[in-house]
Amino acid sequence: MKRQVVTCAALFAAAMFSGPASAVVSAAEAGKLGKELTEVGAERAGNKDGTIPAYVGKASFSPEMLKITRAQLEDLRVRLVKDIQAMISDAGVVSDILNQGQAIMDAEPAKADKVIAITQQMLSADPQLKAEFDKVLKGRGGKSVDGLIAAVKSRQTKLPALKDDIIAVIQSMKGKQDWMSRLVKAFDIARVLEILAIVDDPKTRVQANDLLIKYTPSYVKGFLQYNVPGKPADPLASMRPLYVITKANLAQYDKVLTDGHKALFKTYPDYKMIVFPSYRNAFFPDEILKATVANATRASLVGTDDVQKAELGFPFPIPKSGAEPIWNHKLKFRGSAVKRYNNQAIVKPDGTYKISKLVEDVKLKYANLKEPAEMRKGGLFAYYLQEVLEPPRVAGQIILVHETAGGEGNSRLAWIYSPGLGRVNRAPDVGFDNPSIGSDGEQFNDQIDVFNGSLERFDWKLLGKREMLIPYNSWMLNSPTFKYKDIIRPGHINQDLARYEMHRVWVVEATLKQGQRHRFGKRRFYLDEDSWAIAAVDCYDNRGQLWKVQEAHLLSIPFIPTVSGIPETIYDLQSKRYFVTTMTNEDAISDFEVKYDDAMFTPASLQRKAKSK
């Protein structure tokens, strides 16, 4: 769930050219940093209606979450599914849940009827699964799912009397392949949350919440609970949805949605957005914050790509031009190095797909606490080494990239090893709108990490800030409880697993320059004010038609600390396909404690690696 560690911004970048320097922030403006503004330039206060809270940052997380190691995370990843499977088949747990449920039914029969109706819908969602349940129940005296529901609904049978039947059904499922995925699909998260919303009132809240927390594995609670100074701890506050946006109520939320999100609602009738309370928990190391404040009055941008005099932190916490927020995203702290296990898929309109598996070794040269360096023209700020493991037709392919800044033209340096050719060659086309490896044209090289590479082909305009719904705190979408088949759906990912929150975002518009070539004529970027991470992009073709919609499901990762987009999606509104990348659920935890020597990222080292294959 956490290969989140670093994203691939280090993958592709670069062409730079000279031009007018951006205005340096005045001392008076910079004096607001760390006061009414956070050190990275976000408004510390919340908004007037309370939908965006005041900034909390590091204090959101428990000390245990701040100190968790990769080994501990790997242990939790392996244990989680087994612990949940054991929990839901435990007789004591089932009995307790049924007793609590009956108490709620007795106290509020009208609400109980609503819950019964939703439960019946869930049990009918997968006819084959329901038939399997009926087969087990038939052997227990000729019972059936519909018969048991009718008996409960008519109050002829109380819930505790169903304990042995429910346990028998669960035990029969445990021996079958992918039974958890089938249950997840049938008992979808949106309906479970709807049930929680129905029973969640002052009369039942403590009872219902205590029940859920009682049986949640203790190590999961740290990922669900965010501390808010001055408020009592409420382990489930972050998991209570505020509302669900569907095509039916879309007009009500028009002002807080990107054009891309509105297009997805229009294109896919079943598209939804489940909106949760907002938590401003993004934070970075103290060294990064201190350097960012200093950068405010010393760093500048010449043209679109030549960042000057920036050191370690975000270069432009108080941006003056459209290109500056994009550079904040490109140069944000992500840790010093990572070995990442990346899974991605091209999803056809009918939902069919194949997984591609990559291993990525990344070393950041800028925003590196162990080897701090100043940005300079032509300077190298990241190394990237990628090996393809699957599918077999491209397995063994290796690419090495040196990410540089401020050169002339696309100055990114790249080398590629192809098993078919048996040798290492320079890779000439690794920037702009050339398709990225394994994406079948659904992702361009400069869409990796949402945006990377040279800015030179576009004019960049800073449109200011807006309050908008963006994907945020995406722990559930990254949980190892869910398989890729649970995430991938026809048309779009499983929106029951996606989480949206209200945040302030910087909006930047990029328009293709006269005489330049790119398959996008315009792009509009939405960057989280607390982390400078790009959360969404609207991508228009050269006819002015909205073509592709990008999302990065942002996650604040306290043990790095950084904010990363995992997974990332690119929806193609023309082909009706979509590309999903940086999925983490079925692989080992990325190694964010790894250390790399620069010598590992030389063409000679790549040649040796290739020969060992």
C-alpha positions in Angstrom: 0.0 0.0 0.0 2.9 2.2 0.2 5.2 2.1 -2.7 4.1 5.6 -2.7 7.4 6.5 -1.6 8.6 8.4 -4.6 6.9 8.8 -7.9 8.5 8.8 -11.3 8.9 12.5 -11.8 12.5 11.6 -11.9 11.8 9.6 -15.0 11.7 12.2 -17.8 12.3 15.9 -18.1 14.2 18.5 -19.6 14.6 21.0 -22.4 15.5 24.4 -21.3 16.1 27.8 -22.9 17.0 31.2 -21.9 14.4 34.0 -21.4 13.3 36.6 -18.9 13.8 35.7 -15.2 10.7 35.4 -13.0 10.3 38.1 -10.3 11.9 37.2 -7.0 9.6 37.3 -4.0 10.0 40.4 -1.7 11.2 40.1 1.9 7.8 41.2 3.1 6.0 38.5 1.2 8.5 35.9 2.2 7.9 37.0 5.8 4.5 35.4 5.8 6.0 31.9 5.3 5.8 30.0 8.6 3.1 32.3 9.9 -0.2 32.9 8.0 1.3 30.8 5.3 2.9 27.4 5.9 6.6 27.2 5.1 5.8 25.8 1.6 3.3 28.6 0.9 -0.1 27.2 1.7 -2.8 29.2 3.5 -2.6 28.0 7.1 -6.2 28.9 7.9 -9.2 26.9 6.7 -12.0 28.3 4.6 -15.1 30.2 5.8 -17.6 27.3 5.6 -15.3 24.8 7.2 -15.1 22.4 4.3 -11.4 23.0 4.2 -9.9 22.8 7.7 -6.9 24.7 9.1 -3.5 23.1 8.3 -2.3 20.4 10.7 0.5 18.6 8.9 2.8 16.3 11.0 0.6 16.5 14.1 -2.0 14.5 12.2 -0.1 11.3 12.6 0.8 9.2 15.7 4.5 8.8 16.7 4.2 5.2 15.6 3.2 6.2 12.0 6.1 8.6 11.8 8.7 5.9 12.7 7.3 2.9 10.9 10.0 1.0 8.9 9.8 -0.8 5.6 10.2 -4.2 7.4 7.2 -3.4 9.6 5.2 -2.3 6.6 6.0 -5.5 4.7 5.0 -7.5 7.8 1.6 -5.6 8.0 1.1 -6.1 4.2 1.4 -9.9 4.5 -0.7 -10.1 7.7 -3.6 -7.8 6.8 -5.6 -10.0 4.4 -5.1 -13.1 6.6 -6.2 -11.1 9.7 -9.3 -9.8 8.0 -10.2 -13.2 6.7 -9.8 -14.6 10.2 -11.8 -11.8 11.7 -14.9 -12.1 9.5 -15.1 -15.9 10.1 -14.6 -15.7 13.9 -17.7 -17.0 15.7 -17.3 -14.5 18.5 -17.0 -11.5 16.1 -20.0 -12.6 14.1 -22.0 -13.1 17.3 -21.1 -9.7 18.6 -21.9 -7.9 15.3 -25.3 -9.7 15.2 -26.1 -8.8 18.8 -25.2 -5.1 18.2 -27.2 -5.1 15.0 -30.3 -6.5 16.7 -30.0 -3.8 19.4 -30.0 -1.1 16.6 -33.0 -2.8 15.0 -35.0 -2.9 18.2 -34.2 0.8 19.0 -34.9 2.2 15.5 -37.0 -0.2 13.3 -37.4 2.3 10.4 -33.6 2.6 10.0 -33.3 -1.2 10.3 -35.7 -1.7 7.4 -33.4 0.6 5.3 -30.4 -1.4 6.2 -32.2 -4.7 5.4 -33.1 -3.3 1.9 -29.5 -2.3 1.2 -28.2 -5.7 2.4 -30.7 -7.5 0.1 -29.4 -5.4 -2.8 -25.8 -6.4 -2.0 -26.7 -10.1 -1.7 -28.4 -9.9 -5.1 -25.5 -8.1 -6.8 -23.7 -11.4 -7.8 -26.3 -14.0 -8.7 -23.6 -16.7 -8.8 -22.4 -15.8 -5.4 -25.9 -15.8 -4.0 -26.5 -19.2 -5.6 -23.4 -20.5 -3.7 -24.8 -19.1 -0.5 -28.1 -20.8 -1.2 -26.5 -24.1 -1.8 -24.8 -24.0 1.6 -28.0 -22.9 3.3 -30.1 -25.5 1.6 -28.0 -28.2 3.3 -28.9 -26.6 6.6 -32.5 -27.4 6.6 -33.6 -26.1 3.2 -32.9 -22.4 4.0 -32.1 -19.7 1.5 -30.8 -16.1 1.4 -34.2 -14.6 0.5 -35.9 -16.7 3.2 -33.6 -15.6 5.9 -33.9 -11.9 4.9 -37.7 -12.2 4.8 -37.7 -13.7 8.3 -35.6 -10.9 9.7 -37.6 -8.3 7.9 -40.9 -9.6 9.3 -39.3 -9.8 12.8 -39.9 -13.6 12.9 -36.2 -14.2 13.3 -33.7 -12.1 15.3 -30.2 -11.5 13.9 -28.3 -13.5 16.6 -30.2 -16.7 15.4 -28.4 -16.4 12.1 -24.9 -16.8 13.5 -24.4 -20.5 12.7 -25.8 -20.0 9.1 -23.5 -17.0 8.4 -20.4 -18.8 9.8 -21.2 -21.9 7.6 -21.5 -19.7 4.5 -18.2 -17.9 5.2 -16.3 -21.1 6.0 -17.6 -22.6 2.7 -16.1 -19.6 0.8 -12.7 -19.6 2.5 -11.4 -22.5 0.5 -12.3 -21.0 -2.8 -9.9 -18.9 -5.0 -10.4 -15.1 -4.8 -13.3 -15.3 -2.4 -12.3 -12.0 -0.7 -12.4 -10.3 -4.1 -15.8 -11.7 -4.8 -17.1 -10.5 -1.5 -15.6 -7.0 -2.0 -17.3 -6.8 -5.4 -20.7 -7.9 -4.1 -20.6 -6.0 -0.8 -19.3 -2.9 -2.3 -17.8 -0.2 -0.1 -20.3 2.5 -1.1 -23.2 0.4 0.2 -21.3 -0.5 3.4 -20.7 3.2 3.9 -24.3 4.0 3.3 -25.3 1.5 6.0 -22.9 3.2 8.4 -24.3 6.6 7.6 -27.8 5.3 8.4 -27.0 3.9 11.8 -24.6 6.8 12.7 -26.5 9.1 14.9 -26.2 10.2 18.6 -28.2 7.2 19.7 -26.1 4.6 18.0 -22.9 6.2 17.1 -20.8 5.0 20.0 -22.2 1.6 19.7 -21.6 1.2 16.0 -18.2 2.8 16.0 -16.9 0.9 19.0 -18.0 -2.3 17.2 -16.0 -1.5 14.1 -12.9 -0.3 15.9 -13.1 -3.3 18.3 -12.3 -5.8 15.6 -10.2 -3.7 13.2 -6.6 -4.9 13.4 -4.8 -2.5 15.7 -2.1 -1.7 13.1 -4.8 -0.5 10.6 -6.0 2.2 12.9 -2.9 4.4 12.4 -3.7 4.6 8.6 -7.4 5.5 9.3 -7.1 8.0 12.1 -5.9 11.6 11.7 -5.4 13.7 14.8 -6.9 17.1 14.9 -5.6 19.4 17.7 -8.3 20.5 20.1 -10.7 17.7 19.1 -11.2 14.3 20.8 -9.8 11.3 19.0 -12.4 9.7 16.8 -10.9 6.7 15.0 -13.7 6.6 12.3 -14.1 10.3 11.7 -12.0 10.1 8.5 -14.1 7.1 7.2 -17.5 8.7 7.4 -18.5 10.0 3.9 -20.1 13.4 3.7 -21.9 12.8 0.4 -21.8 11.0 -2.9 -21.8 12.9 -6.2 -23.6 11.1 -9.0 -24.9 12.2 -12.4 -28.2 13.0 -10.8 -26.8 15.7 -8.4 -23.9 16.8 -10.5 -25.1 20.3 -11.1 -25.0 21.0 -7.4 -21.2 20.5 -7.3 -20.3 22.1 -10.7 -18.0 24.8 -9.2 -15.8 22.4 -7.3 -15.2 19.8 -10.1 -12.6 19.9 -12.8 -13.7 19.8 -16.4 -12.2 16.4 -16.6 -14.3 15.0 -13.7 -17.5 16.5 -15.2 -16.6 14.8 -18.5 -16.2 11.4 -16.7 -19.7 11.8 -15.2 -21.1 12.6 -18.7 -19.3 9.7 -20.3 -19.9 7.0 -17.8 -23.4 6.8 -16.2 -22.2 4.8 -13.2 -19.3 7.2 -12.4 -19.4 8.6 -8.8 -17.3 10.5 -6.4 -17.5 9.7 -2.7 -16.5 12.8 -0.7 -15.0 12.5 2.8 -13.9 15.1 5.4 -10.8 16.9 4.4 -7.5 16.4 6.3 -4.5 18.7 5.6 -1.9 16.3 6.7 0.8 16.8 4.1 4.3 17.6 5.5 8.0 17.4 4.7 11.2 17.3 6.7 12.3 20.4 8.6 15.4 20.8 6.4 13.1 21.0 3.4 10.9 23.6 5.1 13.9 25.7 6.1 15.4 25.6 2.7 12.0 26.5 1.1 11.7 29.7 3.1 15.2 30.6 2.0 14.5 29.8 -1.6 11.6 32.3 -1.6 13.9 35.3 -1.9 16.9 33.7 -3.7 15.5 31.3 -6.4 14.4 32.5 -9.8 13.3 30.9 -13.1 14.8 32.0 -16.4 12.4 31.2 -19.2 10.5 28.0 -18.4 13.2 25.6 -17.4 16.3 27.3 -16.0 15.8 27.2 -12.2 18.6 29.3 -10.5 19.8 29.4 -6.9 17.3 27.0 -5.5 18.7 24.6 -2.9 17.1 21.5 -1.4 13.5 22.8 -0.8 10.6 23.9 -3.0 12.1 26.6 -5.2 8.9 28.8 -5.4 6.7 28.7 -2.3 5.1 32.0 -3.4 4.7 31.5 -7.2 4.6 34.5 -9.6 4.3 32.6 -13.0 2.6 29.5 -14.2 5.8 27.5 -14.7 6.9 27.9 -11.1 4.3 25.6 -9.5 5.1 23.0 -12.0 8.8 23.1 -10.9 7.7 22.9 -7.3 6.0 19.6 -8.3 9.0 18.3 -10.2 11.5 19.2 -7.4 9.5 18.3 -4.3 11.1 16.1 -1.7 10.3 12.4 -2.2 13.0 10.8 -0.1 16.6 10.3 -1.3 16.2 7.0 -3.2 13.8 4.2 -3.7 13.5 0.7 -5.3 9.9 0.7 -6.5 7.7 -2.1 -7.8 5.3 -0.6 -10.3 2.3 -2.3 -11.8 0.3 -0.8 -14.6 -2.5 -1.8 -17.0 -4.1 -0.6 -20.2 -7.8 -1.2 -19.7 -10.1 -1.7 -22.7 -13.7 -0.4 -22.7 -15.0 -3.8 -21.7 -12.7 -3.8 -18.6 -10.3 -6.4 -19.9 -6.6 -5.7 -19.2 -3.1 -7.2 -18.7 -0.7 -6.2 -16.0 2.7 -4.9 -16.8 5.3 -5.2 -14.0 8.3 -2.9 -13.7 11.1 -2.5 -11.2 12.4 1.1 -10.9 15.5 2.3 -9.1 15.5 6.0 -8.5 18.0 8.3 -6.9 17.1 12.0 -6.4 20.0 14.5 -6.6 17.9 17.5 -5.8 15.9 17.6 -2.5 18.3 14.9 -1.2 19.0 15.4 2.5 22.2 13.3 2.4 23.7 14.9 -0.7 22.2 18.4 -0.9 22.9 20.2 -4.2 22.0 23.6 -5.7 20.0 23.7 -9.0 22.2 24.9 -11.9 21.8 25.1 -15.6 22.5 21.7 -17.2 22.7 20.2 -13.7 21.5 16.6 -13.1 18.8 16.3 -10.6 17.6 12.7 -10.8 18.7 9.2 -11.9 16.2 6.6 -13.1 16.7 3.0 -14.0 13.7 0.8 -15.1 13.6 -2.9 -15.9 10.5 -4.5 -17.4 9.6 -7.9 -15.8 6.2 -8.6 -17.6 4.7 -9.1 -20.1 7.1 -11.6 -21.7 7.3 -9.9 -25.1 9.1 -6.9 -23.5 10.5 -8.5 -20.4 14.2 -7.7 -19.9 14.1 -4.3 -21.5 16.0 -1.8 -19.4 16.1 2.0 -19.7 18.4 4.4 -17.9 17.6 8.2 -17.7 19.6 11.1 -16.4 17.3 14.0 -15.6 18.9 17.3 -16.3 17.7 20.9 -16.1 18.1 24.1 -18.0 19.9 22.9 -21.2 19.2 23.6 -24.8 16.3 21.6 -26.3 15.3 18.3 -24.8 18.6 17.6 -22.9 17.4 14.5 -21.1 20.0 11.8 -21.5 18.7 8.2 -21.9 20.0 4.8 -22.8 18.0 1.6 -23.6 18.8 -2.1 -23.6 16.6 -4.3 -25.7 17.0 -8.1 -25.3 16.1 -8.5 -29.0 19.1 -6.4 -30.1 21.3 -7.5 -27.3 23.0 -4.2 -26.9 22.7 -0.8 -25.2 21.8 2.2 -27.4 21.1 5.9 -26.8 17.4 6.5 -26.6 16.6 9.6 -28.7 12.9 10.1 -28.0 12.1 10.1 -24.3 10.4 13.4 -23.9 7.2 15.4 -24.7 4.5 13.4 -26.4 6.4 10.3 -27.4 4.5 7.3 -25.9 6.0 5.9 -22.7 7.1 2.3 -22.7 4.2 -0.2 -22.2 1.4 2.3 -22.4 0.3 1.6 -26.0 0.1 5.4 -26.5 -2.2 6.1 -23.6 0.6 7.8 -21.6 3.1 10.3 -23.1 6.5 10.6 -21.6 5.7 14.0 -20.1 2.7 12.5 -18.3 4.7 10.3 -16.1 4.4 11.4 -12.5 1.4 13.4 -13.9 3.9 15.9 -15.5 7.6 15.9 -16.0 10.2 17.0 -18.4 10.7 20.2 -20.3 8.1 23.0 -20.2 9.5 24.8 -23.2 6.8 24.0 -25.8 4.0 25.7 -23.8 3.1 29.1 -22.5 2.3 28.8 -18.8 -0.3 30.9 -17.0 -1.0 31.0 -13.3 -4.8 31.2 -12.9 -4.8 31.4 -9.1 -6.4 29.3 -6.4 -9.7 27.5 -6.3 -11.5 25.3 -3.7 -12.0 22.0 -5.5 -12.6 18.3 -4.9 -9.5 16.2 -5.6 -8.4 12.6 -4.8 -6.7 12.6 -1.4 -5.7 10.3 1.5 -6.0 7.2 -0.7 -5.1 4.5 1.8 -8.1 2.4 0.9 -7.4 2.3 -2.8 -3.8 1.2 -2.0 -4.8 -1.5 0.6 -3.5 -5.0 0.0 -7.0 -6.1 1.0 -7.9 -5.3 -2.6 -6.5 -7.0 -5.8 -6.0 -5.3 -9.1 -9.2 -6.9 -10.3 -11.0 -5.1 -7.5 -9.7 -1.8 -8.6 -10.0 -2.1 -12.4 -13.5 -1.8 -13.8 -14.9 -1.1 -17.3 -14.6 2.6 -18.2 -12.9 3.7 -14.9 -11.4 2.4 -11.7 -13.6 1.2 -8.9 -14.8 4.6 -7.6 -16.1 2.9 -4.4 -12.4 2.7 -3.4 -11.5 6.2 -4.4 -11.6 9.0 -1.8 -12.2 12.7 -2.6 -11.7 15.7 -0.3 -12.1 19.5 -0.6 -8.8 21.3 -0.8 -7.4 24.5 -2.2 -5.5 24.0 -5.4 -3.3 26.2 -7.6 -4.6 26.2 -11.1 -2.1 26.5 -14.0 -2.9 26.5 -17.7 -0.4 25.5 -20.3 -1.1 26.5 -24.0 1.0 25.1 -26.9 3.2 27.8 -28.3 2.9 28.9 -31.9 5.1 26.8 -34.1 5.7 24.1 -31.5 4.5 20.5 -31.8 2.6 18.5 -29.2 -0.5 16.3 -29.4 -1.9 18.4 -26.5 -2.9 21.9 -27.5 -3.8 22.9 -23.9 -3.5 21.4 -20.4 -5.0 22.7 -17.1 -3.2 21.5 -14.0 -4.6 21.4 -10.4 -1.9 21.3 -7.7 -2.5 20.7 -4.0 -1.5 23.9 -2.1 -0.1 21.9 0.9 2.3 19.7 -1.1 2.6 21.1 -4.7 1.6 17.6 -5.9 -0.4 17.7 -9.1 -3.7 16.0 -8.3 -5.5 16.3 -11.7 -5.0 17.5 -15.3 -7.4 18.3 -18.1 -5.7 17.6 -21.4 -7.1 19.1 -24.7 -6.3 18.1 -28.2 -5.3 20.6 -30.9 -9.0 21.0 -31.9 -9.7 22.3 -28.4 -11.6 19.1 -27.4 -11.1 17.6 -24.0 -9.2 14.4 -24.7 -7.6 12.9 -21.7 -8.2 13.2 -18.0 -5.5 12.6 -15.5 -5.8 11.9 -11.8 -3.2 11.3 -9.1 -4.7 9.8 -6.0 -2.7 11.7 -3.4 -1.4 10.1 -0.3 0.5 11.7 2.6 3.2 9.3 3.6 4.4 10.2 7.1 7.3 7.8 7.3 9.2 9.4 4.3 7.7 12.1 4.7 6.2 13.2 1.3 3.0 13.3 -0.7 2.7 11.0 -3.7 0.1 10.1 -6.3 -0.8 6.4 -6.1 -2.2 5.1 -8.3 -2.3 7.5 -11.3 -4.9 7.2 -14.0 -5.2 8.6 -17.5 -8.7 8.4 -19.0 -9.0 8.6 -22.8 -12.4 10.1 -23.6 -12.0 9.3 -27.3 -10.9 5.6 -27.3 -12.8 4.9 -24.0 -9.7 3.1 -22.8 -7.7 4.1 -19.7 -4.3 3.6 -18.3 -3.6 3.0 -14.6 -0.1 3.0 -13.2 1.8 2.9 -9.9 -0.5 0.3 -8.4 0.9 -1.1 -5.3 -1.6 -3.6 -3.8 -0.1 -7.0 -4.8 3.6 -6.4 -4.6 6.2 -6.0 -1.9 6.6 -2.6 -0.2 8.9 -0.3 -2.1 12.3 0.0 -0.5 12.5 3.7 0.6 15.5 2.9 2.8 17.7 1.8 0.0 21.0 3.5 -0.7 22.5 3.9 -4.2 25.9 5.0 -5.4 25.9 7.3 -8.5 28.0 4.7 -10.3 25.0 2.4 -10.5 23.4 4.8 -13.0 26.1 5.0 -15.7 25.9 3.6 -19.2 28.7 1.3 -18.4 26.8 -0.1 -15.4 23.8 -0.5 -17.6 25.9 -2.5 -20.1 27.2 -4.8 -17.3 23.6 -5.3 -16.0 22.4 -6.1 -19.5 25.2 -8.7 -20.0 24.2 -10.5 -16.8 20.8 -11.2 -18.2 
